Amino acid sequence: MEKTRFVAKILLVILVVAMLGALGYILAAPKISESFTEFYILGPEGTAAGYPKELVVGQETKVIVGIANREHKTVAYRVEVSIDGARHLLILPYYYYTVNPPSKKTSLVTV
């Protein structure tokens, strides 16, 4: 009977230590938030104004393209410029960016 109580006490101590360890891990482990990508276009001065709303054929303009990686992993992005929803890869370039988390990449692009 006394041996059974001793074993029960040992098991109870092991259980309490394991529960405290699990609780410590839950509180200390980094929490992974939602994964997403921020994509934005700014005017040449770096503000959300001053970028063109319409262009005529042959007219060039500059905009800042920004990509912020919040995906918790390195991601390669391809940014394409299109006219009326159609890609014109021979006329307009496309750009590749590889962005490591949690950083962002901005680039002045001539369109």
Secondary structure, DSSP 4 states (H G I P E B T S, - for coil): -HHHHHHHHHHHHHHHHHHHHHHHHHHHSPPP---EEEEEEE-TTSSSS---S---TT---EEEEEEEEESSS-EEEEEE-EETTEE-TTTS-EEEEEE-TT-EEEEEEE-
